[in-house]
Amino acid sequence: MVTYYIKMIFCNRKSIIVTFLFIFLFSLSKANSEITSQEEASSFLSEYCITMVDEIEKSYKKQLEAIEKNRITQFHKTGKWIYGISELYSNLDCTSHIGTD
């Protein structure tokens, strides 16, 4: 029972670290650019939010594969990854940066 909780804490920490690593690596690609207008900022945020949605979709497909192969641990890890990206998406209020049809 105790080892289960230790594993859960470790997995949560690992998910958080991976999420921040993802954000950091993504931000490096734009590290040398300077945003000088509202239009450029909006364009960047739109691209960033679309990248997050794309990652959620890829992860969701991985999650479906994991459940089909009865890999419950992988399913849960991927779910935590999706949750982390979704939280970031929500905190950035990406719905205002991505056009809705």
N, C-alpha and C positions, 0 to 999 in steps of 0.2 A: 504494500500500500504506500509506504513512504517512497519507494523508488518510483512509483507512478507519478507522485507529485513532483519529485525532483526532475523527472523526464519532462513533465509538463512545463515546469519553470524554465528548464533549459531550452525547450522548443520555442517557448514564447520569446525568450531573449534572442535566440537565434533568428527568429522571424523578424524581430525588430531590427537587429543588426543588418540583416540582408536587405530590408526595406531601406534603411538609411544608406547602405552601400549602393543600392540601385539609384537612389536619388542623387547621391554624390557623383556617381559615374555619369549619370545623365547630365548633370549640371556642368561637368568638365567640358563637354562638347561645346558649350556656349560660354566657357570661361573667358575667352578672349574677346567676346563681342560686347558691345555696349548698346544698350537700348536707349534711344534718344527721343522716342516719341510714344504717344499712347497707342498708335497703330502698331508699332513694332512690338510693344508689350503685349497687346492683345493677340497678335499673330503668334508670338512665342508661347503664351499661355494656351492658346488653342492647340498648337502642335503638341505641347507637353501633355495636355489633357487627353488628346487623341492617343498618344503613346501609352498612357495609363489604361485607357479603355482597351487598347489592343492587347496589352499584357494581361489584363483581366480575362479577356476572351481566350487567349492561349492557355492560361492557367486553368480556366474552366474546362477546356477540352482535356487537359492533362488529368484533371480531377475525375472526369468521366471515364477515362481510360483506366485510372487507378481503381475505381470502384468496380469496373467490369472484370478486372483481374484480381479482385478481392484484396487489394493492397490498402487496407484501412489506414495505416500509419501515413502512407504517402498522401492519401485522400485528405486527412486532417492537416498535414503540413501545408499542402497546397491551399486548403481552405483558409488557413491563417495568413498565408501570403496574399490571397485575394482580399481578405479582410483588411490587411495593412494598406494595400493600394487603394481600396475603397474608402478608407478613412482619409487618406491624403486627398483623394478626389473630392470627397465631401468637404473637407476643410478648405480647399481652394475654390469651392463653389464653381466647379467646372461646367455646370449646366449653363452658366451665363457666358462661357467662352466657346462652347460648341453649339453651332446652330442646330435647332430642332426643326424637323420637317412636319 
